[in-house]
Amino acid sequence: MDSAILLSFHTVLPRALLIGMGVVVQFISIPVEMDASFNKALPLLKNGYLEKSQYAAAKQILRAAALTYVAASLAGLLNFWRWMQVLRK
């Protein structure tokens, strides 16, 4: 095997793993955030913190907060893909 290819492989792989682990952690946090928003925060808010007329708005706000994690995960995945393109050159 050519030493330049081997050197490239040994430098690209750790970088890819490092960036990839961040993406994995972001995707793992999505269900945790959904649970925190809808199974923990919403019932807490409904038990005395909000009036019934405010439930729909609170649910929309919690959904938007949870979707920021989805957007961040997708942005991280695109960033990972872009870096893999850069590192392969």
C-alpha positions, 0 to 999 in steps of 0.5 A: 500500500502506498505510504501517502494513502496509508498516512491519509487514512490514518489522519482522516479516520480519527477526524471522521470519527471525532466529527461523527461522534458529535453527530451521533450524540446530537441524534441521540439527544432528539428523543430525550428532548422530545420526552423532556418537552412533551412528557415532562414539561407539558404535564408540569405546565398543565398542572397549575402553571397555565390556564386551559386557553394557554395549552395550545400555545405552550405545546407549540412553543415546546414543539418548536424547542424540540425541533431546534434539536432536529435542525441542529442534528441535520445541520451537524450531519450536513457539516459531517458530510462536507468535512468528509468531502474536504478530508478525502481530497 
